[in-house]
Amino acid sequence: MPGKAKQYVDQSMTSVQSTVSTLQQALSSAEKPDNKNKIQQAINALNNAQQQLSGYQD
């Protein structure tokens, strides 16, 4: 079934974008520097994953 993997990748990209958005809200309301750092690291990792997936071609 051609294109099926691409569909899953596209769905994942949408989920990652949504998660990054939610984590950015968490970042703005976090108080402890350590927690802010952990959230920022997660955001960076997700953005990196998104960059990797953006080159996906079927």
KOLROMI-47990 format. One record per atom (N, C-alpha, C, O): residue in three letters; x, y, z. Coordinates in steps of 0.1 Angstrom, whole numbers, padded with zeros to 4 digits, always signed. Layout:
! residues N
ALAXYZ ...
***
This chain:
! residues 58
MET+0008-0012+0000 MET+0000+0000+0000 MET+0009+0013+0000 MET+0013+0017+0011 PRO+0012+0018-0012 PRO+0021+0029-0012 PRO+0015+0042-0006 PRO+0003+0044-0006 GLY+0023+0049+0001 GLY+0018+0062+0007 GLY+0014+0060+0021 GLY+0012+0070+0028 LYS+0012+0047+0025 LYS+0007+0045+0039 LYS+0017+0050+0049 LYS+0013+0056+0059 ALA+0029+0047+0047 ALA+0040+0051+0057 ALA+0040+0066+0058 ALA+0041+0072+0068 LYS+0039+0073+0046 LYS+0039+0088+0045 LYS+0027+0093+0053 LYS+0029+0103+0060 GLN+0016+0087+0052 GLN+0004+0091+0060 GLN+0007+0091+0075 GLN+0004+0100+0082 TYR+0013+0080+0079 TYR+0017+0079+0094 TYR+0027+0089+0098 TYR+0026+0095+0109 VAL+0037+0092+0089 VAL+0047+0102+0092 VAL+0040+0116+0093 VAL+0043+0123+0102 ASP+0031+0119+0084 ASP+0024+0131+0084 ASP+0015+0133+0097 ASP+0015+0143+0103 GLN+0009+0122+0101 GLN+0001+0122+0114 GLN+0010+0125+0125 GLN+0007+0132+0134 SER+0022+0118+0125 SER+0032+0120+0136 SER+0036+0135+0136 SER+0038+0140+0147 MET+0039+0141+0125 MET+0043+0155+0124 MET+0033+0164+0131 MET+0036+0173+0138 THR+0020+0161+0128 THR+0009+0169+0134 THR+0009+0167+0149 THR+0008+0177+0156 SER+0011+0155+0154 SER+0012+0153+0168 SER+0023+0160+0175 SER+0022+0165+0185 VAL+0035+0159+0168 VAL+0047+0166+0173 VAL+0045+0181+0174 VAL+0048+0187+0184 GLN+0039+0187+0164 GLN+0036+0201+0164 GLN+0027+0205+0176 GLN+0029+0215+0183 SER+0017+0197+0178 SER+0007+0199+0189 SER+0014+0198+0202 SER+0012+0206+0212 THR+0023+0188+0204 THR+0030+0185+0216 THR+0040+0197+0219 THR+0041+0201+0231 VAL+0047+0201+0209 VAL+0056+0213+0211 VAL+0048+0225+0216 VAL+0053+0232+0225 SER+0037+0227+0210 SER+0029+0239+0213 SER+0024+0238+0228 SER+0025+0248+0235 THR+0020+0226+0232 THR+0016+0224+0246 THR+0028+0225+0256 THR+0026+0231+0266 LEU+0039+0220+0252 LEU+0051+0221+0260 LEU+0056+0236+0261 LEU+0061+0240+0272 GLN+0054+0244+0251 GLN+0057+0258+0252 GLN+0049+0265+0262 GLN+0053+0274+0269 GLN+0036+0261+0263 GLN+0027+0267+0273 GLN+0032+0262+0287 GLN+0032+0270+0296 ALA+0036+0250+0288 ALA+0042+0245+0301 ALA+0054+0253+0304 ALA+0056+0256+0316 LEU+0063+0255+0295 LEU+0075+0263+0297 LEU+0072+0277+0302 LEU+0079+0281+0311 SER+0062+0283+0297 SER+0059+0297+0301 SER+0053+0297+0315 SER+0054+0308+0322 SER+0048+0286+0320 SER+0042+0286+0333 SER+0051+0279+0344 SER+0048+0279+0356 ALA+0061+0272+0339 ALA+0070+0266+0349 ALA+0078+0276+0357 ALA+0081+0287+0352 GLU+0081+0273+0369 GLU+0087+0282+0378 GLU+0102+0279+0381 GLU+0111+0287+0380 LYS+0104+0266+0383 LYS+0118+0262+0387 LYS+0127+0261+0374 LYS+0123+0255+0364 PRO+0139+0267+0375 PRO+0148+0267+0364 PRO+0151+0252+0359 PRO+0152+0250+0347 ASP+0152+0243+0368 ASP+0154+0229+0364 ASP+0143+0223+0356 ASP+0145+0216+0346 ASN+0131+0227+0360 ASN+0119+0222+0352 ASN+0118+0229+0338 ASN+0115+0222+0328 LYS+0121+0242+0338 LYS+0122+0249+0325 LYS+0132+0243+0316 LYS+0129+0241+0304 ASN+0143+0239+0321 ASN+0154+0233+0314 ASN+0149+0219+0308 ASN+0152+0216+0296 LYS+0143+0211+0316 LYS+0138+0198+0312 LYS+0128+0200+0300 LYS+0128+0192+0290 ILE+0119+0209+0302 ILE+0108+0212+0292 ILE+0115+0217+0279 ILE+0111+0212+0268 GLN+0125+0226+0280 GLN+0132+0231+0268 GLN+0139+0220+0261 GLN+0139+0219+0249 GLN+0145+0211+0268 GLN+0152+0200+0262 GLN+0142+0191+0254 GLN+0146+0186+0244 ALA+0131+0188+0260 ALA+0120+0180+0253 ALA+0116+0187+0240 ALA+0114+0181+0230 ILE+0114+0200+0241 ILE+0110+0208+0229 ILE+0121+0207+0219 ILE+0118+0205+0207 ASN+0133+0209+0223 ASN+0144+0208+0213 ASN+0145+0194+0206 ASN+0147+0193+0194 ALA+0143+0183+0214 ALA+0143+0170+0209 ALA+0132+0168+0199 ALA+0134+0161+0189 LEU+0120+0173+0202 LEU+0109+0171+0193 LEU+0111+0179+0180 LEU+0107+0174+0170 ASN+0116+0191+0182 ASN+0119+0199+0170 ASN+0129+0192+0161 ASN+0128+0192+0149 ASN+0139+0185+0167 ASN+0149+0178+0160 ASN+0143+0166+0153 ASN+0146+0163+0141 ALA+0134+0159+0160 ALA+0127+0148+0153 ALA+0119+0153+0141 ALA+0118+0146+0131 GLN+0112+0164+0143 GLN+0104+0170+0132 GLN+0113+0173+0120 GLN+0109+0171+0109 GLN+0125+0178+0123 GLN+0134+0182+0112 GLN+0138+0169+0104 GLN+0138+0169+0092 GLN+0141+0158+0112 GLN+0144+0146+0106 GLN+0133+0140+0097 GLN+0136+0136+0086 LEU+0121+0141+0102 LEU+0110+0136+0095 LEU+0105+0144+0083 LEU+0099+0139+0073 SER+0109+0157+0083 SER+0105+0166+0073 SER+0111+0162+0059 SER+0106+0166+0049 GLY+0122+0155+0060 GLY+0128+0150+0047 GLY+0123+0137+0042 GLY+0128+0132+0032 TYR+0113+0132+0049 TYR+0107+0119+0045 TYR+0100+0120+0032 TYR+0092+0128+0029 GLN+0104+0110+0023 GLN+0097+0109+0010 GLN+0093+0095+0007 GLN+0100+0086+0011 ASP+0081+0094+0001 ASP+0076+0080-0002 ASP+0081+0076-0016 ASP+0078+0065-0020 
***
